[in-house]
Amino acid sequence: MTVTEAPETVAQAGGSAQFPAIPGNAGHPLDEAPLPFWQGEPCPSWCVMTVPHEDEADYDDRLHMGAGHHIDLTLEEPHTFRAADGRLMECDPRHLVAGLWQHYRDRDPYLTLILDGGLDIDFTLTEAAGLAAVLADLTRQAGEAGEAPDRARPWWLDRPCPAWCTAAHKDADVTDDRFHAGDYRQLLLTMEGAEAAAEPCPGEVLPEAAVTLPYFGVRLEQGYREREARVIFAWRDEYTALTLAEAGELAAAVNDLLDSAR
């Protein structure tokens, strides 16, 4: 990636010679932190690693790292830690972090969503732009007035469905199933692996129907007594809920990271 920051002229230690201090290894001037043998060009301008890359770095650790955007998830149960006597010792909100990464041999950077410090999901820049667009569109839909087309209402639903709701409500729905839901927006993530429904035998080729492609699902949900919709992320068997404000914050963070990558 081309470094676009203007170089500064600084004095060489112990003498009067001048040379340009360009962003080099993890943003350090090249005289302070020379590039390791495996790195053929300076770090991209968005790399914020404070520890310079080193010759002895493992192949998988030869990564440029951008700033991470941290968002606490107020709709998820926090992690709590209690003493043996029941006293609350620590309460950590669940969270997600969005950041840029790029292996030194990668053609382009990519965006990673880290959910609660464990599960990480990789998006190409194009896929990340699609995620930001979906989040913006869903938050816009959630804020619009309007009702779903006429449909039979179950006895427990005292108001019409919002315009984006496509759920088929029933009189027999238990309390936990009484919520409005929109259709999933599916984003195919090409940096993630497909999943097979079963382990093939040696030499066996599974049919296409037995392979699940890596789709990241996003949709709106709202409990029938809730005042505001929420945004749901569905990834494999994991479901994560964000408020509309958190979804908007994430969309802005993704767009900011995309601007940095460009």
N, C-alpha and C positions, 0 to 999 in steps of 0.2 A: 504494500500500500504506500502511496506517495505521501511523504510528510509535508504538510502545507504550512506548518508554523514557521514564522520568520526566525532565522537564526540570530543569536545574540553573539556579540564579540566580547570575549573575556580574555584576561591576561593569563598566560601560561605560568604555572607555579615556578618560582625561582628565576624568572626571566621576563623580558619585555615582549616576547613574541605574541602575536595575536592569532586566534583561530576561532572558527564558528562553533558555538556550543549548541549543536542540534540535538533534538531528542534521540537518544540512542537506546542503550540497553535498559529497559524499564524506565525510560524518561531521563536517565542520567547522561551527562555529557560523556562522549566516547572515551575521553582521557581518564575519567573516573571509573567507568564500568565498561571496559571494552566488550565487544560482542563475543559470545562463546563461539567455538569452532563450528557449531552446527547452524548458527544464525547468520544468514547471508545478507541481511539488511536490517536497518534500525527498526525498533518497535513501531507499530502504528500509533498515531497520535492519541488514540483513546486508551492505550495500555497504561494502567495505573499501578502496576506492580511496584512495590517499594523495595523489594529484594531483587537485585539484578539476576538475570538468567546466568547460569553457570555452565562451564564445560561438562561437569559431571551429572547434569540433569538427566533423569531417565527419559526415554523417548516419549512416553505418554505424558510427561510433565513439561514438555517444551511448548508451553501455552502462553499466549498473550491474554491478559485479563482486564476487562473494563470495570468501571464502577458499578456496583450493585444497587438496585432500587428495592428497598425493604418496605413491605406492606403488611401490617398486622391484620389478621382475619378475625373480625369481631363476631362472626356467626359460627365460628368453630369453638369447640370446647378447649380451654387452655390446658397446657401440661402443668400439673400440680405435683408438688413433692412435700410429703408430710413426715414429721418425726415419728418415732415409735409411739409417743403418747398422743398422736393425732394433731399436733400443732402444725399449722401450715408454714413450711419453710421457704417455699418458692412457688411462684405462679408465672409461667411463661406463656404469653399468647402464641397461638399458632400463627404462622406467617408464610409469605412467599417472597422470593427474591428474584428479580429479573436482571440479567447481566449479559454482557458480550464476552465471547471467548473466541480464540482462533489458534489452532495448532500451527506450528511454524511451517508446516507443509500444506496447510489448507489454502485453497484459492480465495475464500471469502470468510469473514467472521460469521458467527451464528449466535443466536440468542438462546439462553437457557433459562427456563423457569424452574426454580428449586422450591418445591412445596414442603414446608415445615422442616427444612434442613435435611431431608432424606431423599425423597423422590425427585429426580431431575428429568426434565423433558426438553429436548432440543428442537429448535425451529430454525430453518433457513431464514435469511432476511426476507424473502418473499412470503414465506409462511407467517413470519412475525408480523409483517404488514397486514396480512389477512386477518390475524388475530385482533390487532388493534382496530381494524375496520368493523369486524363483527361486534366487538365490545361497544364501540361507539354507536352502532346501529341498534343493538339491543337496549342500551340505556336510553336512546332516543325513543324507541317503541314503548318502553316502560313508562316514560313520562308523558306520553300522548293520551289525551282523553279518547273515549270511544268504547264501544261494547262489541263483543263477539256477535255474529249473526244469530238470529232467534233460534233458540234450541230449548228443549225441555229442561227445566231446572229441578234438581232434587230438593227434597223438603228442607235440607239443612242449609241451602245456599240462598241467602236473603237478598243478594245483589247479582246483577248480570255479570258474566265473565268479562274480563278485560279483552280488548280486541285481539291481542296476540295469543290468547288461550286456545289450544286445540284439544284439550283433554275431554274425555267422555265421562262426565260425572254420573254417579248412580246413587239412588236412595240408600243402597246397602253399603256405601263407602264407609269404612271405619274412620275414626277421627284423624289418624295419621295420614290417610290417603285423601283428605279433603284439601286439595291444593290445585291451583291453576298451573298449567304447564304449557310452554310453547314447544315448537318443533326444535330438535337439535340442529345446530349448524355444525357441519362436519368439516374439519380441517385435516387433510391427509399429510402426515409428517414423514417426509422422505428420509430423515436422518435416524428414524426409529425403526426397529425390526418388526416384521410381521410375526404373528403367533399362530402356531399350528394347534388344531383342536386335539390332536393326539400325536404321540411320538411314532414316527414311521419305522417300520422294520427295516433292517439293512437292505439296501437296494430298492426299497419301495418309494414311489413318487406319490405324494398326497395330491388328491384332486384340488382344484382351486377353491372349491366350496369348503374345504377343510382348513383353509388358511384365513385368519383374521387380519386384515390390513390395519396399520396403526393410525386410526382416526382419533382426533382430539375433538370431543363434543362440547358445545357451549349452548346453553339455552336459558330462558327465563322461567322462574317458578315463583309462586306466591301462595302462602297459606290463605285459606278462605277468610280468616279473621285478621290477617296481617295488613298493614297499611301501605306496604311497599313491596315491590318485587325484589327478587335476588337473582344473581347470575350464578349458574351452576357449571362447573368444569367436570366433565366425565372423561377419565383417562384409564383405560383398561378396567380394573375393578375399583378404582378410587374415585370418590366424588368430593368436590370442594366447593363451598359456598362463599360468595362475595356479595357485600352490599353494592348498591348501584354506585355509591361514592368510591368504594374500593375498586370496582371495575373501571370506573372513569380514571382513577389514579393510575391503574395498571396500563390502560390504553395510552395515557400521556407518557408514562415511563417508557413503554415500548417505542413510541414515536421518537422520544428523545434519544434512545439508544440507536435507532435506525439513522437519525440525523448524524450521530457521531460516527457510525460505521461508514456513512457515505462520504 
